[in-house]
Amino acid sequence: MIIAIVLDMIYPVISQKIIDDVIIGGKTSLLKELLIGIFLIGLGRCIFGYLKEFTFDKVSSKIGADMRKNLFDHIQTLSLSYFNRTNTGELMARVKDDIDHIWNALGFVGMLIIEVTIHTFIVLYCMFQVNKVLFILPCIVIPVIGAIAVIMERKLDKVYEQISEENAVLNTVAEENLAGVRTVKAFAREKHEIKKFLSHNQKYYQLNMEQAKILTRYQPVFQFVSRLLPVVSIILGGFMVIKGSLSLGALVAFSEYTRNIVWPMEMLGWLMNDFSSAIASNKKIKKIYQEIPEIKEAEETVCLEKVKGEIEFCDVSFGIQNTEILKNISFRIEAGKTLGIMGATGSGKTSIINLLQRFYDTEDGIIRLDRKDIKTLSLKQLRGSISVVMQDNFLFSDTIKENIKLGSQEWMKDEIVRDSASFAKADSFIERMEDQYDTIIGERGVGLSGGQKQRISIARAIAKKNPILVMDDSTSALDMETEHAIQKSLSELSNTTKIIIAHRISAVRNADEIIFLEDGKIKERGTHNELLKKKGLYYQTYLAQYGNYEEVKELCQ
């Protein structure tokens, strides 16, 4: 960059010699050398200008890619509580748009800011060497331009923060509506959702117009002052030439230097505009980096040689934002046994699984895995030992095979994928598809029925062959025949500890122990038959689902 700028500064010196020595002085023998000098300056300017831009592009692209990776890595470390209070659209805006603004500031814009700074100092030095009197003019103009640029930057900074915020909101609204397009259409809410989107779009437009107004208010000032400087320089320099205190060649050289210093002034408004955008984006990204994960590993973690799957909850209590969810929960599951968990919606069933995986930490009590406090285990070993079939059957926009192999692509063989699909009774519909296991499913499994998505999710969990299997209401969309077949297959997993959360009694009736939750507490516990004999909450649920069957009558006699 410096070499390219210096070459630019030599050109006016050659122009001065052509006028003073060749044209006025009559030294025509110098013309050939001076013209060769102009050619070499142009060639060198091309070479070093290209190297300058290529270097900046390469470095800024690497920085932008690293920043995006680091930000995404940091987001992945944050706890679930952060995602509960942060919109997906906002995070998408930070990872994509805000990083792009910083990337731009570190790339082309950053290059120009540095170049303008170096260029200005070198030009000022050259102007000083040509004529010390005329040199006073740019010394007056540049501080004025700088002051205007600072005022404009401060005004733009406030606007860009608002633009960044509104961009995140706009992304959130668009993301939610596109993800939930079926629900929108099912409730005929298109007009309402369009109106909601347009209201945010209008606000985004107004903020951008406010930014444009600031630019149009100050940009003409930059243009006027920058155009005025060469004119004033030529007028004053012309008088000096007439008086004989300045040569004509020196005036031409000085006027070329004024044109060289004009373009940085003209660029200043645009550069400050983009730079302000990057500053606002950087502030938003810093806020994410200030978030620290609530769930942290112990400084010295315990590593279990082999996870057997014995689970114990001892007087566990848990709440979120002063709302009590679980209170004094205690149970123990021996390795290879099955625990069924039932209860009304909101009774805390899923919270037990979230605590077991350390998505949240307990307020009181201890959770043990193989008689070790889970807080002393590494998150990788803890979560890597648990296969979960969640209520929300999230499938990625990829092939069925890759969805089943999720997280184990390196070692899982196709044979395991097929066996897992067969276990989950998913092979029957997968093998009817044209591309079978290589069929690409749409975003979040669009195109598949609820039952098909559940079966693929079950196959994904089974394929991991982990010592602990958690099924969180994972057969609710299945027909009774398929559910019964899967339950039969689950009973054959003798070396796997199973936790089955369900609303259907058919899903938990064969469990070694069943606990029934109400208001975050264990109200009933026992086997299927023991709970029916108690004629409590479990019994009432059974009657609601099956009616007054003979089995119930016999057990209650």
N, C-alpha and C positions, 0 to 999 in steps of 0.2 A: 504494500500500500504506500509506504513512505517513498519507495523508489519511483512508483508511478506518479505520485504527486510532485516529486522533485523534477521529474522529466517534464511535467506540465509547466513547471515554473521556469525551466530553461528556455522554453519556446519564446516568451516575450523578449528575452535577452537577445536571441537571434534576430527577432524582428527589429529590435533597436539597432543592431549592427547593420542589417540590410539597409535601413533608412539612412542612418548617420554615416556609415562608412562606404556603402556601395552606391546608393542613389545620390546622396548629397556629397560625399567625399570622393566619389568616382573610382573607388577601389574595386573594379569589376572582377578582379582575380579572386576575390574572397567569396563571390556569389556561389561558385560551385561547391565549395566546402560548407557554406552555410546551408545550402539546399540539401546536401547529403546529411548534415546535422539534423534538419527538420525530418527527413525520411527516417533516420535512425531513432529519433525521439518518438515518432509515430509507431514504429515497429516495437520499440521497448515498451511503450505505453500499452500496446495491445497484449504483449506477452505478460507483463507484470499485472495488468488489469485483470486478465483472465485468471491468473494464479491467485490473485487476491479474492476474486468472487468465488472461485472453486473452493478455496480453503475455508472461507466463511460459510458457504453452503454445506460443506462436509461436516465442519465442526458443529454448526448450529443444528444440523439434522441429528447428529449423534447426541448432542445435549438434549434436544427435544425428545428423542426416543428414550434416553435414560431417565429424564424427568417423568415422562409418562409411565415408564416401568416402575420407577421408585414410588410414584404416587399410588399406582395400582397395588403394588406390594404392600404399602402402608395401609391402604383401605382394607386389604384382605386380613390384616392383623387385628383390625378393630372388632370390638365385641358386638353381639347382636343388639344390645341396647342402643348403640349408635345408629344402626340401620333402622331401628324402630322409630327413631325421631328424625330421620333424614330421608328425603325423597330420592328415588332412583334417578329421576330426571336431573336433579341438582348435581348428583355425582357424575352423571354422564356429561353434563356441561363442564364440570371441572376437569375431568380426564381428557375430554376432546377439545372444546372451544378455548378454555383458559390456557391450556398447555400450548395450543396453536398460537395464541397471542404472544406468549412469552417466547416461543420458538421464533416467531417473526421478529420480535424485538432483539433477539440474540443473533439473528441471521441478517437479512438484507437491511432492516432498519438499524440494527446495531452497528453493522458495517458502515452505514452512511453517517451515523452519529460520530463514530470514531474518525471517519474520513473527513467529515466537516470540521471537526476540532483541529486535527493535524493540518489540514488544508488551510484553515484560517490563520493559524500561527505562522506557517511558512509563507503564505501570501503577504501577511503583515510585515514579515522580515524583509521580503523582497521589495515591497513598497517603500519601506524605510530606506533601503539601499539606493533606490532610484531617486527619491526626493523627500526630504524630511519635512518640508512644509505641507505638501499634499498629503503626506502620511497622517496629518492631524484629522483629516476628514473621516476616514474609516474608524479612527479611534473615538470619534464622537458618535457615529452611527451605530456601531456594534453594541455598545452598552444599552442603547435605546431598544434595539431589536431584542437583546437578551432579556431586558425587563418585561417587554411585551410577551415574550415566549414563556416566561415564568408565570405571569398572570394567567395566560391562556391554559397552561398546564394544570394549574390549580383548579380552574373552572372545569376543565375536561375530566380531571380525576374524580370529582364528585359525580359527574354524569355517568362516567364509565362504571363506577361501582353500582349505580342503579341499573345500568344496561346489563351488567353481568348477572345481577340478581334476577332481573326480569327474564333474561335468557334461560336461567335455570328453571324458573316457574313455567315458562313456555314449553321447555323440554319435558317437564313433569306432566303437564296437561296433555301434551301430544302422546307421550309414552303411555300414560294411563288409558287414554281413549283408544289408541291402536291396540294395546294389549287386551283391552276389554271390549273390543268392537262387537263381539257377539252379544254381550249383555246390553250394549247400547242399542243394537238393532232389535233385540228381543223386546225391549221396553219402548221402542219407537222414540228414542231420546236423541235422534240425530240433530234436530234443530236446536235443542237445548245445549248439546255439547259443542255444536258449531258456534253458537252464540258465546259460550264460555271461552272457547279458544280465541274467537275474534276479539273479545274484550282484552285479553292479555296481549294479543297481537297488536291491537291498537295502542296499548300502553307502550309496547316495545317500539312501535313506529314513532310515537311521540317523543320518547327518550332519544332516539336516533336523530329526530328532527332538531331536538334541543342541542345535540352535539353539532349538527350541521350549522345551526345558527351561530354557535360560538366560533366555529371555523370561519364562516363568512363574515363575521364581525371583525376578526383579527387578521385574516389572510390578506385582505386588501392593503392593510397597513404594511405588512411585510413586502408586498409587491411594490407599493408606492415608494417606500424608503430605499428598497434595493434598486429600483429604476432611477431614482433621483441621484444616487451616489455617482454613477458614471457621468451623468450630465454635468453635475457641479464640478467634478474632477476635470473634465475636458474644458469647461469654461475657464476655470481658474488656471489650469495648466496652459491653455491657449494664451492668456495674458502673459504668463511667465515666458512662453516661447517668443512672443512679440518683443518682450523686454530683453530677451537674450539670456535670462537666468536658467533656462531649461531648453535642452535640445529637442527637436521634433521627434527624434527616435525615442528619447526618454519618455515623452508624452504618450506616444503610441504604446510603449511598454507598460506605462503606468495605467493607461486605459484598459489594456488587456488584463492587468492584474485586478482592476476594479470589477471587470466582468467575471473574473475567477472568484472574487469574494462575494459577488452577487448571488450566485446559485446556492451557496450555503444558507444565505439569508432567506431565499425563496423556499428552500427545502425545510427550513426550521419549523414552520407551522405544521406541515404534514408529518414530520418526524415526531414532533411533540404529541401529535394526535395519536399515532400508533404507540408511542412510548407510554403515554398515559393509560392506554388500554391494557398494556402489558403490566403496568404497576397495579392497576385495579385487579387484574386476574391473579397476580402474585399474592395479593392480600387474601383473596378467597382460598387459594391453595394453602397458604400458611395456616389458615384456620383449621383445615383438615389435618395438617401435620401437628397442630397443637392438641388434637384429640389423641389420647393414649388408651390402649386397650385396658379394659377393666379386669379382664381375665389374664393373669400372668402366671407363668410357670415358676416353680420354686427355683432358687439359685442352684441347688443341687438336687436334681430329680432322681427318683428311684426307678430303676429299669427292671421290670419283671421278666424273668427268663422265658416264661411261657404263660400267657394269660389263660387261666382255666375258665373264668366266667362267674365266679362267686360274687354276688352283689349284696351289699348290706346298707340300708338307710337307718341311721340312728338319730331319732328325735330331730328330724330335719324340718326347719321352718324357712319360708321364703316369701318375699313380697316385692312388688315393684311400685315405686312412687307412692309409698305409704299405704298401698293396698295389699292386704294380707292374702296370699294365694294358697300357701300350704302351711300347716301347723302341726308340729310334733308327729311327722310321718316316720314310722318305723316298720321295716320288714326285712326279711333275709331270703335270698334265693340261692340255693345250692347250685353248683356248677352242673349244667345239663338239665336243670328243672325249668318249669314254666310258671310264670306269674301272669294272671289275668287282672287287668285293671278296668273297672267300670265306674260310671258316675255320670251325672247330668253334665251338659255343656257348661264349661266354666268352673268345674269342680276341681281342676288342677291336674288332670291326667297327663296332658302333654308337658306340663311344667316339670314333672318327675323325670321325663326323658331329657329335657333341656338341662336339668341339673346333673344328671348322670353323665352327659357329654361335656359338662362344664361350659355350656353356652352362657350360663349364669352361675354365680356362686351362692351357696347357702348363707342365710343370715345366722342361723343356729344349727347345731348338729353336724354330723359327719357322714359322708358317703364313702364307703370302702369298696374297692375292687380287689378280690383275692386278698382280703384283710389288710390292704394298704389304702391309706387316705388318698383319694383321687387327686387331691391338691399337690401331693408329692410326686405324682407321675407326670411324664411329659405328655403334652396335649396330643402329640403325634401318636404315641402308643395307646393312649386312652381312646381317642376317637377312631384310631385305626383298628381297634379291637371290636368296634360296635358297628353293625350293619343296621341301617334304619330305613324303614319304609314309611315315609311321612304321609300326613294327611293331604298335603299339597303335592301331587305327583308331578314334580317338575322334570320335564324331559328336554334335552337340548336339541337344537336344530342340527341333527346329525343322523347317521345311520342307526338302526336298531342295535346292531352289534356294538357300536361305539358307546351307545347309551348304557348297555348292559355291562360293558367293560370299564365303565367310568372310574378313573383313578387307578386302574390296573392294566392299562393298555400294554405295558412292557412285557408282562409275564403271562397274562391270561390267554389261554389257547381257545380256538374256536369250539373245540369239543366241550369245554366248560361252559361256554356261552349257550350252546344248544342244550346241554343237560340242565342248566339253570332255567332256561325258557320252558323246558319240559316239566320241571318241578313246579313252575308257576302256572302251568297250563296255558302258556302263551304261544307254544310252538304251533298249535292248531291254526291260529289266525295268521301268524307270521309266515308260515310255509305256504299259505294260500296267496300271498302277495307276489307280485311279478319278480321283484328283486330279493325277496325273502329277507334275510338278515342284513342285507346291504341296502334295504329300503330306507331312503332319507325321509324322516318324519319332519313335519313343519315345526315352527316355533312353539315351544311349550307343549308339543305333542298334538298340535292341531291336526285334525283329520282322523284321529283315533277316538274311540269311545272312552268313557270314564273307566269302564272295566278293563279295556285293553291297556290303558295307561297304568292302571294299578298292577296288572299282571307283569308288565315290563319292569315296573319299579320293584316288584317282589323278586323277579329274576335278577335284577341288578344287585339287590341285597344278598341273595343266596349265593351269587357267583363269587362274592368276596371270601366266602368260607371263614368268616370271623367267628370267634367263640361266643359272641353275644349278638342276638338278633332281636331287634325291636320293631314291632308292627303297630303303628299308630293309626287305628281305624282304617286299615289298609285293604279290607275286603268289603267295604260298605257298598261299592258299586258292582259287586259280582253277584251273579245269580246263585241260588242256594246250592245247586249241584256243583258248580265250580268251586265255591267256597268250601264245601264239604271235602272235595278232592284235595284242595290245598291244605286244609286242616289235617287231613290224613297224612299228607307228605311231611308236614311240620312235626307231627308226632314221631316220625322216624329219625329226626335229627337228635339223637340221644346225647351227642357231645356238645350241643349248642344250648346255651342259656337263653331262654326266650321270654320276652316281656310283650304281652299282647294287650293293647288298649283297644277297646271296642264298645259299641253301643248294643251290638247283637250278642245275645247270650250264646248263640251257636259258635261264636268265635272264641269264647273263653271257657266253655263248659268242661273241657278236658284238661284244664290247667291244674297243676299240683296245688296251687292256692289262688284264690280270687280275693281281691280287696275292692270294696265299694266305697268310693269317695263321695262326700257331700260337704260343701262349703270348705274345701281344703283339708278336711279331716277324714281319717279312716273310720267309717261308721259300722262297717261289717267286714268280716274276713272269714275265710274257710273254703272248703271245696264246694263244688256245685250242689251236691246233695245236702251238705251241712247248711248251706245258705238257704236252700228251699225250705228246710225244716224250721228255720228261724222265723219264716213268714214275715220278713222285714222288707227292706228296700229292694233287695235282689229278687225276692219272691214276687213283689208287686211288678217289677220289670218283666219277669217271666210271664206272669198272667197277661200283661199288656201285649206281649209279643206272640204268645202261643195260645192264650185262653186257658180254660180249666181242663187241662189234659188229665188222663187217668193217672199218669206218673205223679202229678202233683197231689192228686187225691190220696194215692197210696202212701206217699211220703208224709203227708200231713195227718194221717189217721192216728 
